[in-house]
Amino acid sequence: MPTTTPPLLGQGFHWQELAEGDRFRSFGRTVTEHDLMGFVALTGMQEPLFVDVTHPNAMGGRPVPGVLTYALIEGLLLRGMVHGTGLAMLESDMRPLAPVRVGDTIHAQVEITEVTPTSKGNRAVVTSAVRVVNQHGATVMEYTVKRLLAGQPDHMGENA
C-alpha cells in the first residue's frame, strides 16, 4: 500500500505553479435559453431586452446580460484553475465589448500578469488578464482579476 496520498483530480494551481506570462485556454460553453431565463429569474433582471423575444433591440438575437457571460466564464476558470486552491477573489475589472447571445459558444484566454507572495502564510495574490472569445473568434469581453491562492502544502501535509 502506498505511503503517500495520490494527487487530487481536478485540483487547481497552487501559486508556486504559476508565473507571469503563463497562458491558458478554457473549454468552450454554449449559452442556452435556459441559462438566460434561470439567470434573470435568480437575479431579478426582468429587463424586456432579456425576457421578451419580440422586444426590438439594437444588438439583434437574444442578448444575455454581461454579468451572465462573466459568471459562465468564471465557472469555467474556477474548475480549471483554482478549484480547491482559491482563497478569495480580491478584485475584478470587467469590460463588455460586444454582445453575447443565446446560442453563442464562449471560452476564455487567460494570461497570468503578476504573482505576488503575501508577507505571511503560504499564499499569493495572482493577477490574470482574461479575454472572452466567441465561436467567431471575436473578443466579447475583457477583464482583469486578482485572486488569493493557496500555496503548495508543506511537508507536514498542511497549508500555512
Summary of the structure (lengths in Angstrom):
residues: 160
radius of gyration: 18.5
end to end distance: 28.2
largest distance: 65.7
contacts: 438
relative contact order: 0.23
helix: 22%
strand: 34%
